[in-house]
Amino acid sequence: MTVKTNRKIVRIDEEKCNGCGVCIISCAEGALKIVGGKAKLVSEKYCDGLGNCLNCPQGAITIEEREAEEFDEAAVEEYLQEEKVEEKTPCGCPSANIARFTREIETSEAPKPQAAIESRLGHWPVQLTLVPPTAPFLKGADLVLAAHCVPFAYAAFHRDFLGENTALVVACPKLDDFDAHQRKLNEILGKSGIKSLTVLHMEVPCCSGLVHMAKQAILASGNVVPFRDVTISIRGECKEG
């Protein structure tokens, strides 16, 4: 028999939710999932009501007090173990869906000579975890924060986004330590004196967590710089905003 009690629990406004997945990353209990492009509460007993998911960039999540199943820590542990097994197969998130594309590729008997394509990357490292906030290449630079998949999906990445004064950092809001990345980006914006910030992310909802991370870093650091949001489709198309 399910026992219910009057307690605090999350409430999701589906009209505001855009399925970005930031709340999924924040919920250590796994109480939330993206279903049909919207965040859903998996089960009342998995939600502790503490509100770690209230960092929703759309303001779609609030805490309300109502009758609900009691929080069950043992059930959460069992559920998280089951989820680890299920992660071996594609989940409901579009980022795990498998797709193939047919492209027209020009071929000929004699390959045409091509000029060597040189990298425009002007520094190392690029992984956000490894970049010191006081790295010399960040000082006065135009910072590009790119999701890991972007350079693979967008063929002209170097040409279009790595300029003479560009510094690049890469991160994944879904697979990396989101909180650690947030702290590091806050420090970079607060200490490096960057001139602008461009965020390049894939079109899948969970990847837009990078945009939230960047906006939070601007607010936390007080360094209000020109900001650009660029979306790359899984077919490699570039879209502003």
Residue pairs with C-beta under 8 A, 6 or more apart in sequence:
2 69
3 69
3 70
4 67
4 68
4 69
4 70
5 67
5 68
5 70
6 65
6 66
6 67
7 49
7 65
7 66
7 68
7 70
7 71
8 49
8 51
8 63
8 64
8 65
9 41
9 44
9 47
9 49
9 63
9 64
9 65
9 66
9 68
10 31
10 32
10 41
10 47
10 49
10 51
10 53
10 61
10 62
10 63
10 64
11 61
11 62
11 63
11 64
12 32
12 38
12 39
12 40
12 41
12 60
12 61
13 59
13 60
13 61
13 62
14 38
14 60
16 58
16 59
16 60
17 38
17 39
17 56
17 58
17 60
17 61
18 37
18 58
18 60
18 205
18 208
19 34
19 37
19 38
19 39
19 205
20 56
20 57
20 58
20 205
20 206
20 208
20 209
20 211
20 212
21 34
21 39
21 93
21 173
21 174
21 205
21 206
21 208
21 209
22 55
22 56
22 57
22 173
22 208
22 209
22 212
23 32
23 39
23 53
23 55
23 56
23 61
24 32
24 33
24 34
24 39
24 206
25 173
25 174
25 178
25 206
25 209
26 52
26 53
26 55
26 178
27 52
27 53
28 52
29 46
29 47
29 48
29 76
29 80
30 42
30 46
30 76
30 79
30 80
30 83
31 41
31 42
31 43
31 46
31 47
31 48
31 76
32 39
32 40
32 41
32 42
32 53
33 39
33 40
33 42
33 92
34 40
34 92
34 93
34 205
34 206
35 92
37 205
39 56
39 60
39 61
41 47
42 79
43 69
43 75
43 79
44 68
44 69
45 69
45 70
45 71
45 72
45 75
45 76
46 71
46 72
46 75
46 76
46 79
47 68
47 71
48 71
49 63
49 71
51 63
53 61
54 61
54 62
54 63
55 212
55 216
57 211
57 212
57 215
90 96
90 97
90 98
93 174
93 204
93 205
93 206
94 204
94 205
95 174
95 202
95 204
95 205
95 206
95 207
99 234
101 235
117 158
119 158
120 158
120 159
120 162
120 163
120 166
121 158
121 162
121 168
122 137
122 162
122 164
122 166
122 167
123 135
123 137
123 167
123 168
125 131
126 168
126 169
126 170
127 169
127 170
127 171
128 145
128 169
128 170
128 171
128 176
128 181
128 184
128 185
129 171
129 176
129 177
129 180
129 181
129 184
131 138
131 169
131 184
131 188
133 184
133 187
133 188
133 190
133 191
133 192
134 191
134 192
135 167
135 192
137 167
138 167
138 188
138 192
138 193
138 194
139 192
139 193
140 165
140 193
140 194
140 195
141 165
141 166
141 167
141 192
141 194
141 195
142 163
142 165
142 166
142 167
142 194
142 195
142 196
142 198
143 166
143 167
143 168
143 169
143 188
143 192
143 194
143 196
143 197
143 198
144 161
144 162
144 166
144 167
144 168
144 169
144 198
144 200
145 169
145 170
145 171
145 185
145 197
145 198
145 199
145 200
145 210
145 213
145 214
146 157
146 161
146 168
146 169
146 170
146 171
146 199
146 200
146 201
147 170
147 171
147 172
147 173
147 200
147 201
147 202
147 207
147 210
148 170
148 171
148 172
148 175
149 172
149 202
149 207
149 232
150 157
150 170
150 200
150 201
150 202
150 232
151 157
151 158
151 170
153 202
153 232
153 233
153 234
153 235
153 236
154 160
154 200
154 232
154 236
154 238
155 236
160 238
161 198
161 200
161 230
162 168
165 195
167 194
169 185
169 188
171 181
171 210
171 213
172 207
173 181
173 206
173 207
173 208
173 209
173 210
173 212
173 213
174 206
174 207
174 209
178 209
178 213
181 213
182 213
182 216
182 217
185 213
185 214
185 217
186 216
186 217
186 220
186 221
187 221
188 194
188 217
189 197
189 217
189 218
189 220
189 221
189 223
189 225
190 220
190 221
190 222
190 223
193 223
194 223
194 225
195 225
195 226
196 225
196 226
196 227
196 228
197 214
197 218
197 225
197 226
197 227
197 228
198 227
198 228
198 230
199 210
199 211
199 214
199 227
199 228
199 229
199 230
200 230
200 232
201 207
201 208
201 210
201 211
201 229
201 230
201 231
201 232
202 231
202 232
202 233
202 234
203 231
203 232
203 233
203 234
203 239
204 234
211 229
214 227
215 227
218 224
218 225
218 227
228 240
229 240
229 241
230 238
230 239
230 240
230 241
231 238
231 239
231 240
231 241
232 238
232 239
233 239
